[in-house]
């Protein structure tokens, strides 16, 4: 980000960002407490939106150390699908990344 007399000038040219976070506590702790709001403010707003990213998707995998093996497997499948779908339609300077994601 850059600043001048007119205000801030976002320098990131990305249109969208996908953030996947694992948590230490269970979902209720993040839903009912201030954790999710704080994480969203620091990572999503200050780290991405403020410098120019317009579409930020933040997905949480809650307490992977405390869930069943099946739940962890579901987290991995969801993460894979999110990453695969995220790259569709994104222009990249590395064609092998885009083609591998679509395959």
C-alpha positions in Angstrom: 0.0 0.0 0.0 1.1 3.5 -0.7 -0.1 6.8 0.7 -0.3 10.3 -0.7 -2.3 13.5 0.0 -5.4 11.9 -1.5 -5.3 8.9 0.9 -4.2 5.3 0.6 -3.5 3.7 -2.7 -3.9 -0.1 -2.7 -1.0 -1.8 -4.5 -2.2 -5.4 -4.5 -3.7 -6.3 -7.9 -5.2 -9.5 -6.8 -9.0 -9.7 -7.2 -9.6 -12.5 -4.7 -7.9 -14.4 -1.9 -8.6 -17.7 -0.2 -7.4 -18.0 3.4 -7.7 -21.4 5.1 -7.0 -21.4 8.8 -6.9 -24.2 11.3 -7.9 -23.3 14.8 -6.9 -24.6 18.2 -10.4 -24.3 19.8 -13.7 -25.7 18.6 -16.2 -23.9 16.4 -18.4 -22.6 19.2 -15.4 -20.8 20.8 -14.8 -18.9 17.6 -18.5 -18.3 16.8 -19.4 -17.0 20.3 -16.1 -15.3 21.2 -14.0 -12.6 19.7 -11.4 -14.9 18.1 -13.1 -15.0 14.7 -13.6 -11.3 14.6 -10.0 -10.6 15.6 -8.6 -13.0 13.0 -10.8 -11.6 10.3 -9.9 -8.1 11.1 -6.1 -8.7 11.1 -5.8 -11.2 8.3 -8.7 -10.5 6.0 -9.2 -6.7 6.5 -5.7 -5.4 7.3 -3.7 -8.0 5.5 -5.8 -8.3 2.3 -8.7 -5.9 1.8 -6.9 -2.8 3.0 -4.1 -3.2 0.5 -6.5 -3.9 -2.4 -7.9 -7.4 -2.5 -11.6 -7.1 -3.2 -13.0 -10.7 -2.6 -11.6 -12.5 0.5 -12.9 -15.9 1.4 -11.8 -17.2 4.8 -12.5 -20.8 5.7 -11.8 -22.3 9.2 -11.1 -25.9 10.0 -11.9 -26.1 13.7 -9.6 -28.0 16.2 -8.2 -30.6 13.7 -6.2 -32.1 16.5 -9.4 -32.9 18.4 -11.7 -34.2 15.7 -12.0 -37.7 14.3 -9.9 -39.0 11.5 -13.0 -38.9 9.2 -13.5 -35.2 10.0 -9.8 -34.5 9.3 -10.2 -36.3 6.0 -13.2 -34.1 5.2 -11.2 -31.0 6.0 -8.5 -32.2 3.5 -11.1 -32.9 0.8 -12.7 -29.5 1.4 -9.3 -27.7 1.3 -8.4 -29.5 -2.0 -11.8 -28.6 -3.6 -11.5 -24.9 -2.4 -8.0 -24.7 -3.8 -8.9 -26.3 -7.1 -12.0 -24.1 -7.6 -10.2 -21.0 -6.5 -7.7 -21.2 -9.3 -10.3 -21.6 -12.1 -10.4 -18.4 -14.1 -7.3 -16.9 -12.5 -4.7 -15.7 -14.9 -1.2 -16.6 -13.8 2.3 -16.2 -15.1 2.9 -19.9 -14.4 0.7 -21.8 -16.8 1.6 -25.1 -15.2 -0.1 -24.0 -12.0 -3.4 -23.1 -13.7 -3.5 -26.2 -15.9 -2.7 -28.5 -12.9 -5.5 -27.0 -10.9 -8.1 -27.5 -13.6 -7.1 -31.1 -14.3 
